[in-house]
Amino acid sequence: EAVWRQTGLVRVFLRRGHEVDEEPLALHPGATVEDVADEIHHDLAETFTAARVWGPSSRFEGQRVGRTHVVQDGDVVEILR
């Protein structure tokens, strides 16, 4: 925890179906869903349609969001094609 606080990075977990990755992506604060998709694969960032988010940045669990949605530390993100 101390390392994460000192780096200031945001931890975002990826979800596929009902499975959530144990290891998070580390992103800079202010990262968007598009940045998450780009970390997975550059082509995915260009072609995905939306995402679903669980966690601090969502108003409700599984909220459907667009490319510019800003993720927060601890979010779980599922990229939709």
C-alpha positions in Angstrom: 0.0 0.0 0.0 2.8 2.4 0.9 4.4 2.0 -2.5 1.2 2.7 -4.3 0.6 5.8 -2.2 4.1 7.1 -2.9 4.0 6.5 -6.6 0.6 8.1 -6.9 -0.4 5.6 -9.6 -4.0 4.3 -10.0 -4.7 0.6 -9.9 -7.3 -0.7 -12.4 -8.3 -4.3 -12.5 -9.5 -5.9 -15.7 -12.6 -8.0 -15.9 -13.5 -10.6 -18.5 -16.9 -12.1 -18.0 -17.1 -12.9 -14.3 -13.3 -13.2 -13.9 -11.3 -10.3 -12.5 -7.5 -10.2 -12.9 -5.6 -10.4 -9.7 -2.8 -8.1 -10.9 -3.9 -4.5 -11.7 -2.8 -2.2 -14.5 -0.9 0.8 -13.1 -1.9 4.1 -14.7 -1.3 7.7 -14.0 -4.1 9.7 -12.2 -6.6 11.1 -14.7 -6.4 8.0 -16.9 -9.5 7.3 -18.9 -11.1 4.1 -20.1 -9.5 4.7 -23.5 -6.1 4.6 -21.7 -7.0 1.3 -20.1 -7.9 -0.1 -23.5 -4.6 1.2 -25.0 -2.7 -0.6 -22.2 -4.3 -3.8 -23.3 -3.7 -3.3 -27.0 -3.4 -0.3 -29.3 -5.9 -1.7 -31.8 -8.5 -2.3 -29.0 -8.2 1.4 -28.0 -9.2 2.4 -31.5 -12.1 0.0 -31.9 -13.9 -0.6 -28.6 -17.4 0.9 -28.2 -17.8 1.3 -24.4 -16.8 -0.2 -21.1 -18.5 -1.3 -17.8 -17.0 -0.1 -14.5 -17.4 -1.3 -11.0 -15.8 0.7 -8.2 -15.2 4.2 -6.9 -15.6 6.0 -10.2 -19.0 4.5 -11.0 -22.4 5.7 -9.8 -23.6 2.1 -9.6 -22.0 -1.3 -10.1 -21.5 -2.3 -13.8 -22.1 1.2 -15.0 -21.7 1.5 -18.8 -19.3 4.4 -19.6 -17.7 6.0 -22.7 -14.1 6.4 -23.7 -13.5 9.6 -21.7 -14.6 8.2 -18.4 -11.9 8.8 -15.8 -11.0 5.8 -13.8 -10.1 5.8 -10.1 -7.9 3.6 -7.9 -9.5 0.2 -7.3 -11.9 0.3 -10.3 -12.7 -2.9 -12.2 -13.1 -2.3 -15.9 -14.6 -4.5 -18.6 -13.9 -3.3 -22.2 -16.9 -3.8 -24.6 -16.5 -4.3 -28.3 
